Amino acid sequence: ASDLRRQLTAESRNNLPPGDRYIDVADQLEVMRKMYQDIKNTPGASKVVPDPWDPSKAIDKNKNLAAAEYYEQGLNFMNYNNRVYAAKAYDMFARANEAVPGFRDVRDQMVIAEKLATIKVVVKPVNYHNYGFNYWGFQNDFLQTQMVRDLNASSFRNVRFFTEWEARGSQIQIDKVVDLNYVTLSIGQVFNRNNTYQRSARVQTGTTKTNPPEPVYTTVYATVYVTTRVMESQASLECRISDWPTGHNILFDRFPGIYNWTNQTATYKGDQRALTPEDWSMISGSNRPPPGRTEIADRLIRDSYNLLLSRIKSGVQFN
């Protein structure tokens, strides 16, 4: 095993890319280092092989050569000075750092490459239809900051999201823009729907005088008057994600939010024995007040936003 690995050279691995050829040799030498350690830790083996070969220096040499080739490739990619090649450069610098942690100034180069390779996406403030976000009960534009937070927590490669304020403060060069606009955000008025229906039931009202007695049935009737209070609210969130330099759309669609509130009460005339348990539930029900504007707006906005967020995570490519 020792003789075989002493003959290994990167030249015999020229079918592999630069850097990888030295790593392949180093990986093979690691097998020999494990054998060396096992021999040293086993008295019987040490007697048979008293002077085994320790390939540690050869491993370090090959890893340094690999790191140098990765590093040079990274610098060559950086010369293109664009996002696509910066991403390739970052990968090369990362491999160099993996081969030899802290090789030259590779960590600084990784920071520079990552910054250039990152797609900067700005989420602009949300247009809440005809009103500002304060009207709907929000202390600040939570939806803009929530979207930046949610998307940055997702697994988008080489993509970073900013609010407009963050981008301006850090003088970030914008690549993509997200525009959010509620073309509809409507809290409905409460209106009544009235309905009337008849109930009937056969009930026992006595027995015959025969022997044995037989039950006597009578049909009883009642009229139920139902009042259904209804409030229908809806929203439509329009999202446009576009390329900043060209204006080309990556996504342009609308995402709905719907919330319908109802409350039913009832009265009746006639014989109560004709009524069903469902009738009694409405008759005994209270006249609940509808939810407030803030509660409804919050639900509409979050429902439409969650649909949009799911769409972005599952189908939008920012590169």
C-alpha positions as CSV (number, residue, x, y, z in Angstrom):
1,A,0.0,0.0,0.0
2,S,2.8,2.3,0.8
3,D,4.7,1.7,-2.4
4,L,1.5,2.2,-4.5
5,R,0.7,5.6,-2.9
6,R,4.3,6.9,-3.0
7,Q,3.9,6.7,-6.8
8,L,0.8,8.9,-6.9
9,T,1.1,12.2,-8.6
10,A,-1.3,14.9,-9.8
11,E,0.0,14.3,-13.3
12,S,-1.6,10.9,-13.2
13,R,-4.9,12.7,-12.4
14,N,-4.9,15.1,-15.3
15,N,-8.3,14.0,-16.3
16,L,-9.6,15.9,-13.3
17,P,-10.1,19.7,-13.1
18,P,-7.4,21.9,-11.6
19,G,-7.3,21.6,-7.8
20,D,-9.4,18.4,-7.8
21,R,-6.4,16.4,-9.1
22,Y,-4.4,17.3,-6.0
23,I,-7.3,16.7,-3.7
24,D,-7.8,13.2,-5.2
25,V,-4.1,12.4,-4.4
26,A,-4.5,13.8,-0.9
27,D,-7.6,11.6,-0.3
28,Q,-5.6,8.5,-1.4
29,L,-2.8,9.5,0.9
30,E,-5.2,9.8,3.8
31,V,-5.7,6.0,3.5
32,M,-2.0,5.6,4.0
33,R,-2.0,7.9,7.0
34,K,-4.8,5.8,8.6
35,M,-2.7,2.7,8.0
36,Y,0.4,4.5,9.5
37,Q,-1.6,5.4,12.7
38,D,-3.0,1.9,13.0
39,I,0.5,0.4,12.7
40,K,1.9,2.8,15.4
41,N,-1.0,1.9,17.7
42,T,-0.6,-1.9,17.3
43,P,2.6,-3.3,19.0
44,G,2.6,-6.5,16.9
45,A,2.3,-4.5,13.7
46,S,5.1,-2.1,14.8
47,K,7.4,-5.1,15.2
48,V,6.8,-6.3,11.7
49,V,6.8,-2.7,10.1
50,P,9.1,-0.8,12.5
51,D,9.4,2.3,10.2
52,P,6.1,2.9,8.3
53,W,5.8,5.8,6.0
54,D,4.0,8.9,7.4
55,P,2.4,10.7,4.4
56,S,1.3,13.8,6.4
57,K,3.8,16.1,4.7
58,A,2.8,14.8,1.2
59,I,-0.9,15.4,2.1
60,D,-0.2,18.9,3.3
61,K,1.8,19.6,0.1
62,N,-1.0,18.4,-2.2
63,K,-3.7,20.3,-0.3
64,N,-1.6,23.5,-0.6
65,L,-1.2,22.9,-4.3
66,A,-5.0,22.3,-4.6
67,A,-5.7,25.5,-2.7
68,A,-3.4,27.5,-4.9
69,E,-5.1,26.2,-8.1
70,Y,-8.6,26.8,-6.7
71,Y,-7.5,30.3,-5.6
72,E,-6.1,31.2,-9.0
73,Q,-9.3,30.0,-10.7
74,G,-11.3,32.2,-8.3
75,L,-9.2,35.2,-9.2
76,N,-9.7,34.5,-12.9
77,F,-13.4,34.4,-12.5
78,M,-13.4,37.6,-10.6
79,N,-11.8,39.4,-13.5
80,Y,-15.1,39.1,-15.4
81,N,-16.6,41.4,-12.9
82,N,-20.2,40.1,-13.1
83,R,-22.6,38.2,-10.9
84,V,-22.5,34.9,-12.7
85,Y,-18.7,34.5,-12.6
86,A,-18.6,35.9,-9.1
87,A,-20.7,33.0,-8.0
88,K,-18.2,30.6,-9.7
89,A,-15.4,32.5,-8.0
90,Y,-17.0,32.1,-4.6
91,D,-17.2,28.3,-5.1
92,M,-13.5,28.2,-6.0
93,F,-12.5,30.3,-3.0
94,A,-14.6,28.1,-0.8
95,R,-12.8,25.0,-2.1
96,A,-9.5,26.6,-1.5
97,N,-10.5,27.5,2.1
98,E,-11.7,23.9,2.6
99,A,-8.4,22.5,1.4
100,V,-6.3,24.8,3.5
101,P,-8.4,26.9,6.0
102,G,-7.3,30.6,5.8
103,F,-5.2,30.1,2.6
104,R,-3.7,33.5,1.7
105,D,-6.5,36.1,1.8
106,V,-9.1,33.6,0.7
107,R,-11.6,34.6,3.4
108,D,-11.5,38.2,2.2
109,Q,-11.9,37.1,-1.4
110,M,-15.0,35.0,-0.4
111,V,-16.6,38.1,1.1
112,I,-15.9,40.1,-2.0
113,A,-17.1,37.4,-4.4
114,E,-20.3,36.7,-2.3
115,K,-21.2,40.4,-2.3
116,L,-20.8,40.6,-6.1
117,A,-22.6,37.3,-6.7
118,T,-25.6,38.2,-4.6
119,I,-28.8,39.3,-6.4
120,K,-30.2,42.3,-4.5
121,V,-34.0,42.4,-4.4
122,V,-35.8,45.4,-3.0
123,V,-39.3,45.1,-1.6
124,K,-41.0,48.5,-2.0
125,P,-43.6,49.8,0.5
126,V,-47.1,48.3,0.1
127,N,-49.9,50.4,-1.5
128,Y,-53.0,49.6,0.7
129,H,-55.6,50.6,-1.9
130,N,-57.1,54.0,-1.2
131,Y,-55.7,54.3,2.4
132,G,-52.4,54.1,4.2
133,F,-51.5,51.2,6.5
134,N,-52.4,53.3,9.6
135,Y,-56.1,53.4,8.5
136,W,-56.2,49.6,8.7
137,G,-54.8,49.6,12.3
138,F,-51.1,48.9,11.6
139,Q,-48.4,50.9,13.4
140,N,-46.0,50.3,10.5
141,D,-45.8,48.6,7.2
142,F,-45.5,45.1,8.7
143,L,-46.1,43.4,5.4
144,Q,-43.0,44.9,3.7
145,T,-40.7,43.9,6.6
146,Q,-42.4,40.6,7.0
147,M,-41.8,39.7,3.3
148,V,-38.2,40.7,3.5
149,R,-37.8,38.5,6.7
150,D,-39.7,35.5,5.2
151,L,-37.8,35.5,1.9
152,N,-34.4,35.9,3.5
153,A,-35.2,32.9,5.6
154,S,-35.9,30.9,2.5
155,S,-33.4,28.8,0.5
156,F,-32.8,31.2,-2.4
157,R,-29.2,30.8,-3.6
158,N,-27.2,34.1,-4.0
159,V,-30.3,36.2,-3.3
160,R,-30.8,38.8,-0.6
161,F,-33.9,40.9,0.1
162,F,-34.0,44.4,1.4
163,T,-36.6,47.1,2.3
164,E,-36.3,50.2,0.2
165,W,-35.0,52.1,3.3
166,E,-32.3,49.4,3.9
167,A,-31.2,49.6,0.2
168,R,-31.0,53.4,0.2
169,G,-29.1,53.5,3.5
170,S,-26.5,51.0,2.4
171,Q,-26.3,52.4,-1.2
172,I,-27.1,48.9,-2.6
173,Q,-27.2,48.5,-6.3
174,I,-30.7,47.1,-7.1
175,D,-31.1,44.0,-9.3
176,K,-34.8,43.2,-8.9
177,V,-37.8,45.0,-7.5
178,V,-41.0,43.8,-5.8
179,D,-44.0,46.0,-6.1
180,L,-47.0,45.2,-3.8
181,N,-50.4,46.9,-4.5
182,Y,-53.8,46.1,-3.1
183,V,-56.0,46.8,-6.1
184,T,-59.0,45.8,-3.8
185,L,-59.2,46.0,0.0
186,S,-62.8,46.2,0.9
187,I,-64.6,45.8,4.2
188,G,-68.2,45.2,3.5
189,Q,-71.3,46.6,5.2
190,V,-73.6,44.4,7.2
191,F,-76.9,43.6,5.5
192,N,-79.8,41.3,6.3
193,R,-81.1,38.3,4.5
194,N,-84.5,37.2,5.6
195,N,-85.9,33.8,5.1
196,T,-89.2,32.2,6.2
197,Y,-90.1,28.5,6.2
198,Q,-92.7,26.1,7.6
199,R,-92.1,23.3,10.1
200,S,-94.5,20.5,10.8
201,A,-94.3,17.4,13.0
202,R,-96.6,14.5,14.1
203,V,-96.8,14.5,17.9
204,Q,-98.8,12.2,20.2
205,T,-101.7,14.0,21.7
206,G,-103.4,11.2,23.5
207,T,-104.5,7.5,23.4
208,T,-107.7,5.7,22.4
209,K,-110.0,4.1,24.9
210,T,-109.5,0.7,23.3
211,N,-107.9,-2.2,25.0
212,P,-105.0,-2.1,24.6
213,P,-104.9,1.7,24.1
214,E,-103.5,3.1,20.8
215,P,-101.6,6.4,20.5
216,V,-103.4,9.3,18.9
217,Y,-101.2,11.6,16.7
218,T,-101.8,15.2,15.6
219,T,-99.9,17.3,13.1
220,V,-98.6,20.6,14.5
221,Y,-97.2,23.5,12.6
222,A,-94.8,26.4,13.2
223,T,-93.5,29.2,11.0
224,V,-89.8,30.1,11.5
225,Y,-88.5,33.6,10.6
226,V,-84.7,33.6,10.1
227,T,-82.6,36.7,9.9
228,T,-79.0,36.2,8.6
229,R,-76.7,39.1,9.1
230,V,-74.0,39.1,6.4
231,M,-70.8,41.0,5.9
232,E,-68.7,40.2,2.8
233,S,-65.1,41.5,2.6
234,Q,-62.4,40.9,0.1
235,A,-58.9,41.8,-1.0
236,S,-56.8,41.4,-4.1
237,L,-53.0,41.7,-3.8
238,E,-51.2,42.5,-7.0
239,C,-47.5,41.6,-7.1
240,R,-45.1,42.6,-9.7
241,I,-41.5,41.3,-9.5
242,S,-39.3,42.9,-12.2
243,D,-35.7,43.2,-13.4
244,W,-34.5,46.7,-12.4
245,P,-32.3,47.4,-15.4
246,T,-34.7,46.1,-18.1
247,G,-38.1,46.3,-16.5
248,H,-38.8,42.7,-17.6
249,N,-41.4,41.0,-15.4
250,I,-40.5,37.9,-13.5
251,L,-43.9,37.6,-11.9
252,F,-47.1,39.6,-12.3
253,D,-50.3,38.2,-10.7
254,R,-53.0,38.8,-8.2
255,F,-53.7,36.9,-5.0
256,P,-57.1,37.0,-3.4
257,G,-58.2,37.2,0.2
258,I,-61.9,36.6,1.1
259,Y,-63.6,36.8,4.5
260,N,-67.4,36.4,4.9
261,W,-68.9,36.9,8.3
262,T,-72.5,35.7,9.1
263,N,-74.7,35.6,12.2
264,Q,-78.1,33.9,12.3
265,T,-81.0,34.5,14.6
266,A,-84.7,33.4,14.4
267,T,-88.1,33.8,15.8
268,Y,-91.2,31.6,15.4
269,K,-95.0,31.5,15.5
270,G,-97.1,28.5,16.0
271,D,-96.5,25.3,18.0
272,Q,-93.0,24.9,19.4
273,R,-93.3,21.2,19.2
274,A,-92.8,21.4,15.4
275,L,-89.4,22.9,15.8
276,T,-86.1,21.1,15.2
277,P,-82.9,21.4,17.3
278,E,-81.4,23.5,14.5
279,D,-84.3,25.9,14.8
280,W,-83.9,26.2,18.5
281,S,-80.2,26.9,18.1
282,M,-81.0,29.9,15.9
283,I,-83.9,31.0,18.1
284,S,-81.7,31.0,21.2
285,G,-78.7,32.5,19.4
286,S,-77.5,36.0,20.3
287,N,-77.1,38.9,17.9
288,R,-73.3,39.0,17.8
289,P,-71.5,42.2,16.6
290,P,-69.4,41.8,13.5
291,P,-65.6,41.9,13.8
292,G,-63.9,45.3,13.6
293,R,-62.2,46.7,10.5
294,T,-58.7,46.1,11.9
295,E,-59.4,42.4,12.5
296,I,-60.9,41.8,9.1
297,A,-58.2,43.8,7.3
298,D,-55.5,41.8,9.1
299,R,-57.0,38.5,8.0
300,L,-57.5,39.6,4.4
301,I,-54.0,40.9,4.1
302,R,-52.4,37.8,5.7
303,D,-54.4,35.4,3.6
304,S,-53.5,37.1,0.3
305,Y,-49.9,37.5,1.4
306,N,-49.5,33.8,2.3
307,L,-50.8,32.8,-1.2
308,L,-48.2,35.2,-2.7
309,L,-45.4,33.9,-0.5
310,S,-46.1,30.3,-1.4
311,R,-46.1,31.2,-5.1
312,I,-42.7,32.9,-4.8
313,K,-41.1,30.1,-2.8
314,S,-42.4,27.4,-5.2
315,G,-42.0,29.0,-8.6
316,V,-40.0,32.3,-8.9
317,Q,-36.4,32.2,-10.2
318,F,-34.5,35.4,-9.4
319,N,-31.3,34.6,-11.3
